[in-house]
Amino acid sequence: MNNTGKIGNKIFRSGATAAAVTILVTLAAVATFLIVRAWPAISDSSVRIRTVGSAEELNIWQFTGPQIFGTVLAAVLAMLLAVPLSIGIALFISHYAPKHLAQPLGYMVDLLAAIPSVIYGLWGAMWLIPRLVPFYEFLSKYFGWIPLFAGPVSTTGRVIFSASLILAVMILPIVTAVAREVFLQTPKAHEEAALALGATRWEVVKMAVLPFGRSGIISAAMLGLGRALGETMAVVMVLSVGSSYSFNILQAGRHSTIAANIALQFPEATGTYTSALIATGLALFAITMIVNMLARWIIARRAEFSGAN
């Protein structure tokens, strides 16, 4: 190798190392900022915070707990709605749709991912949710014995289930796009071997495509979950906020999310109250880190599948 090649390798290695270090430094800086700014509220047990829509003053743990619950509940509901549908769309585009249809559909999915969240919020608040209220009433009337669908149903539809539906629509293109690219990378030899054994198209998908793409599906789902956990404006626009631990997803004024609560209260917050809001941001940061670490662990356990290596 000549000197020019050696110099190029050193420059590339240095640049890659610097990029990796920058990520670690940025992550550490964010964590340090959150801990330092949140510490006054966390360390002082006498701090009391008033929640939106209530005159009751709570300590930091009582203030943060319901928001963590609402954040996780909204994200989980969104994932349950979006991930199966996303996988189905990705499989259709990659293995079922004719080529003249698959490419435009792929472009449409990618374009959906680029729509700003405030647009989704406006669409949900002004068009989708008013049309869902009769459906919510139907669910409560016939399935109200299930705690999730217990009434009274909000007449405005501004409930946690509406927020979850909007979040599901928002994360659907992300999960679909990643899963589609993973499915397209399935080795042709695996698919042809299954076909040679007399497998149907669905059996090929079940035996070759899905096992190969399992790690990619998990990664796609975690990307979607990350956006669902941190989404702000769309949730603020469609949710009537509250502060309780409730599984009644059709009732208004029951739930809030960390990001939505910060967006609503931070502009007018001062002093210790600002620290309390930053403490909830620290909780969201920790949840996101835990989710991503869990995803990496699951993917690492699946790495032994030979077709994915």
C-alpha positions as CSV (number, residue, x, y, z in Angstrom):
1,M,0.0,0.0,0.0
2,N,1.4,3.4,-1.0
3,N,1.7,6.4,1.4
4,T,-1.4,8.0,0.0
5,G,-3.5,5.0,0.9
6,K,-2.0,4.8,4.4
7,I,-2.7,8.5,5.0
8,G,-6.3,8.0,3.8
9,N,-6.8,5.1,6.1
10,K,-5.5,7.1,9.1
11,I,-7.7,10.1,8.2
12,F,-10.8,7.8,7.9
13,R,-10.0,6.0,11.1
14,S,-9.5,9.3,13.0
15,G,-12.8,10.7,11.6
16,A,-14.7,7.6,12.5
17,T,-13.3,7.6,16.0
18,A,-14.1,11.3,16.4
19,A,-17.6,10.7,15.3
20,A,-18.1,7.9,17.8
21,V,-16.6,9.9,20.6
22,T,-18.8,12.9,19.7
23,I,-21.9,10.7,20.2
24,L,-20.7,9.5,23.6
25,V,-19.8,13.0,24.7
26,T,-23.2,14.4,23.5
27,L,-25.1,11.7,25.3
28,A,-23.1,12.3,28.5
29,A,-23.6,16.0,28.2
30,V,-27.4,15.6,27.9
31,A,-27.5,13.2,30.9
32,T,-25.4,15.5,33.0
33,F,-27.5,18.6,32.1
34,L,-30.7,16.8,33.0
35,I,-29.3,15.5,36.3
36,V,-27.9,18.8,37.4
37,R,-31.0,20.8,36.5
38,A,-33.4,18.3,38.0
39,W,-31.5,17.7,41.2
40,P,-33.1,20.7,43.2
41,A,-36.5,19.2,42.7
42,I,-35.4,15.6,43.3
43,S,-33.4,16.2,46.4
44,D,-35.9,18.6,48.1
45,S,-38.8,16.5,49.6
46,S,-40.7,19.7,50.4
47,V,-41.1,20.7,46.8
48,R,-44.8,20.7,45.7
49,I,-45.9,21.0,42.0
50,R,-49.4,21.8,40.7
51,T,-50.6,19.7,37.7
52,V,-52.4,21.0,34.7
53,G,-56.2,21.3,35.3
54,S,-55.9,20.7,39.1
55,A,-55.3,22.8,42.2
56,E,-53.8,19.9,44.0
57,E,-50.1,20.2,44.8
58,L,-48.0,17.0,44.6
59,N,-44.4,16.0,45.4
60,I,-42.0,15.2,42.6
61,W,-42.8,11.4,42.6
62,Q,-46.6,11.9,42.6
63,F,-46.2,14.5,39.9
64,T,-44.0,12.3,37.6
65,G,-45.5,8.9,38.2
66,P,-48.8,9.4,36.3
67,Q,-46.9,11.0,33.4
68,I,-44.6,8.0,33.1
69,F,-47.7,5.8,33.2
70,G,-49.5,7.8,30.5
71,T,-46.4,8.0,28.3
72,V,-45.8,4.2,28.4
73,L,-49.6,3.5,28.0
74,A,-49.9,5.7,24.9
75,A,-46.7,4.2,23.3
76,V,-47.7,0.6,24.0
77,L,-51.1,1.1,22.5
78,A,-49.6,2.8,19.5
79,M,-47.1,-0.1,19.0
80,L,-49.9,-2.7,19.3
81,L,-51.8,-0.9,16.5
82,A,-48.9,0.1,14.2
83,V,-46.4,-2.8,14.2
84,P,-48.6,-5.6,12.9
85,L,-50.0,-3.3,10.2
86,S,-46.5,-2.1,9.3
87,I,-45.2,-5.6,8.9
88,G,-48.1,-6.5,6.7
89,I,-47.6,-3.4,4.5
90,A,-43.8,-4.1,4.3
91,L,-44.5,-7.8,3.3
92,F,-47.0,-6.7,0.7
93,I,-44.6,-4.2,-0.9
94,S,-41.6,-6.5,-0.8
95,H,-43.1,-9.9,-1.7
96,Y,-46.7,-9.6,-2.9
97,A,-47.2,-6.3,-4.9
98,P,-46.3,-6.2,-8.6
99,K,-43.2,-4.1,-9.3
100,H,-45.2,-1.3,-11.0
101,L,-47.2,-0.9,-7.7
102,A,-44.5,-1.7,-5.1
103,Q,-42.3,1.2,-6.1
104,P,-45.0,4.0,-5.8
105,L,-46.2,2.5,-2.5
106,G,-42.7,2.6,-1.2
107,Y,-42.4,6.2,-2.1
108,M,-45.7,7.0,-0.4
109,V,-44.6,5.3,2.8
110,D,-41.4,7.3,2.8
111,L,-43.3,10.5,2.2
112,L,-45.6,9.8,5.2
113,A,-42.5,9.7,7.4
114,A,-41.6,13.2,6.4
115,I,-44.9,14.9,7.4
116,P,-44.4,17.2,10.4
117,S,-46.0,16.0,13.7
118,V,-48.1,19.2,13.9
119,I,-49.8,18.3,10.7
120,Y,-50.8,14.9,12.1
121,G,-52.0,16.6,15.2
122,L,-54.2,19.0,13.2
123,W,-55.6,16.2,11.0
124,G,-56.3,14.1,14.1
125,A,-57.9,16.9,16.1
126,M,-60.0,18.4,13.4
127,W,-61.0,15.5,11.2
128,L,-60.2,12.0,12.6
129,I,-61.2,12.3,16.2
130,P,-64.8,13.7,15.8
131,R,-65.5,10.8,13.5
132,L,-64.2,8.3,16.1
133,V,-66.6,9.4,18.9
134,P,-69.5,7.2,17.7
135,F,-67.0,4.2,17.5
136,Y,-65.9,4.9,21.1
137,E,-69.5,5.0,22.2
138,F,-70.1,1.6,20.5
139,L,-67.0,0.2,22.3
140,S,-68.2,1.5,25.7
141,K,-71.8,0.3,25.1
142,Y,-71.0,-3.3,24.1
143,F,-67.5,-3.8,25.7
144,G,-67.7,-1.5,28.7
145,W,-67.3,-4.5,31.0
146,I,-63.7,-4.5,29.9
147,P,-61.9,-1.8,32.0
148,L,-60.2,-0.4,28.9
149,F,-63.5,0.6,27.3
150,A,-65.4,1.6,30.5
151,G,-67.4,4.9,30.3
152,P,-68.3,7.6,30.5
153,V,-67.0,8.2,27.0
154,S,-65.6,11.7,26.2
155,T,-67.9,13.6,23.9
156,T,-64.9,15.3,22.3
157,G,-62.8,12.2,21.8
158,R,-59.7,13.9,23.3
159,V,-58.6,10.7,25.2
160,I,-55.5,8.7,25.4
161,F,-56.7,6.2,22.8
162,S,-57.0,9.0,20.3
163,A,-53.5,10.1,21.0
164,S,-52.4,6.5,20.6
165,L,-54.1,6.3,17.2
166,I,-52.3,9.4,16.0
167,L,-49.0,8.1,17.3
168,A,-49.7,4.8,15.5
169,V,-50.2,6.6,12.2
170,M,-47.0,8.6,12.8
171,I,-44.8,5.6,13.5
172,L,-46.3,3.4,10.9
173,P,-44.2,4.7,8.0
174,I,-41.0,4.5,10.0
175,V,-41.5,0.8,11.0
176,T,-42.8,0.0,7.5
177,A,-39.8,1.5,5.7
178,V,-37.2,-0.3,7.9
179,A,-39.0,-3.6,7.8
180,R,-39.4,-3.4,4.0
181,E,-35.7,-2.9,3.4
182,V,-34.9,-5.8,5.8
183,F,-37.3,-8.1,4.0
184,L,-35.9,-7.2,0.6
185,Q,-32.5,-8.4,1.9
186,T,-33.6,-11.9,2.5
187,P,-31.2,-14.3,0.6
188,K,-32.8,-15.5,-2.6
189,A,-31.3,-18.9,-1.9
190,H,-33.5,-19.3,1.2
191,E,-36.7,-18.4,-0.6
192,E,-35.8,-20.6,-3.6
193,A,-35.1,-23.5,-1.3
194,A,-38.5,-23.2,0.3
195,L,-40.2,-23.0,-3.0
196,A,-38.3,-26.1,-4.2
197,L,-39.7,-28.0,-1.2
198,G,-43.2,-27.1,-2.4
199,A,-43.9,-24.2,0.0
200,T,-46.6,-21.7,-0.8
201,R,-45.8,-17.9,-0.8
202,W,-47.0,-17.5,2.8
203,E,-44.9,-20.5,3.9
204,V,-41.9,-18.9,2.2
205,V,-42.6,-15.7,4.2
206,K,-43.1,-17.7,7.4
207,M,-40.0,-20.0,7.0
208,A,-37.5,-17.7,5.3
209,V,-38.4,-14.0,5.3
210,L,-39.7,-13.5,8.8
211,P,-36.9,-15.5,10.6
212,F,-34.3,-13.6,8.6
213,G,-35.9,-10.2,9.3
214,R,-36.6,-10.8,13.0
215,S,-33.8,-8.6,14.2
216,G,-34.7,-5.9,11.7
217,I,-38.4,-6.0,12.8
218,I,-37.3,-5.5,16.4
219,S,-35.0,-2.6,15.4
220,A,-37.8,-1.0,13.4
221,A,-40.3,-1.4,16.3
222,M,-37.8,0.2,18.7
223,L,-37.3,3.2,16.3
224,G,-41.1,3.6,16.2
225,L,-41.3,3.3,20.0
226,G,-38.7,6.0,20.5
227,R,-40.8,8.4,18.4
228,A,-44.0,7.4,20.2
229,L,-42.4,8.0,23.6
230,G,-41.1,11.4,22.8
231,E,-43.8,12.8,20.6
232,T,-45.1,16.2,21.8
233,M,-47.2,18.4,19.6
234,A,-49.5,15.8,18.1
235,V,-50.3,14.5,21.6
236,V,-50.9,18.0,23.0
237,M,-53.4,18.8,20.2
238,V,-55.5,15.7,20.7
239,L,-55.4,14.9,24.4
240,S,-57.4,16.3,27.3
241,V,-54.7,16.0,30.0
242,G,-55.1,14.6,33.5
243,S,-53.0,13.1,36.2
244,S,-54.0,9.6,37.2
245,Y,-53.2,5.9,36.9
246,S,-56.1,4.7,34.8
247,F,-56.6,2.1,32.1
248,N,-59.9,3.8,31.0
249,I,-58.6,4.8,27.6
250,L,-61.9,6.3,26.5
251,Q,-62.3,8.8,29.4
252,A,-61.1,12.4,29.2
253,G,-58.9,14.1,31.7
254,R,-57.3,10.9,32.9
255,H,-53.8,10.8,31.3
256,S,-50.9,12.9,30.3
257,T,-47.5,12.2,28.7
258,I,-44.1,13.6,29.8
259,A,-43.4,15.4,26.6
260,A,-46.9,16.9,26.3
261,N,-46.8,18.1,29.9
262,I,-43.4,19.7,29.5
263,A,-44.7,21.5,26.3
264,L,-47.7,22.8,28.1
265,Q,-46.1,24.0,31.3
266,F,-42.5,24.9,30.6
267,P,-43.1,28.3,29.0
268,E,-44.5,29.6,32.3
269,A,-42.4,27.6,34.7
270,T,-39.8,29.2,37.0
271,G,-37.4,28.2,39.7
272,T,-38.0,24.8,41.3
273,Y,-41.0,24.1,39.1
274,T,-38.6,24.2,36.1
275,S,-36.4,21.7,37.8
276,A,-39.5,19.5,38.4
277,L,-40.3,19.6,34.7
278,I,-36.7,18.8,33.8
279,A,-36.9,15.9,36.3
280,T,-39.7,14.4,34.2
281,G,-37.5,14.9,31.1
282,L,-34.8,12.9,32.9
283,A,-37.3,10.1,33.5
284,L,-38.2,10.1,29.8
285,F,-34.5,10.0,28.9
286,A,-34.0,7.0,31.2
287,I,-37.0,5.2,29.7
288,T,-35.7,5.7,26.2
289,M,-32.2,4.5,27.2
290,I,-33.7,1.4,28.8
291,V,-35.9,0.6,25.8
292,N,-32.9,0.9,23.4
293,M,-30.7,-1.2,25.6
294,L,-33.4,-3.9,25.8
295,A,-33.7,-3.8,22.0
296,R,-29.9,-4.2,21.6
297,W,-30.0,-7.1,24.0
298,I,-32.8,-8.8,22.1
299,I,-31.1,-8.3,18.7
300,A,-27.8,-9.7,20.1
301,R,-29.6,-12.8,21.2
302,R,-31.0,-13.3,17.7
303,A,-27.7,-12.7,16.0
304,E,-26.8,-16.4,16.0
305,F,-29.4,-17.0,13.2
306,S,-27.0,-17.8,10.3
307,G,-29.0,-16.1,7.6
308,A,-28.7,-12.7,9.3
309,N,-25.0,-12.8,9.7
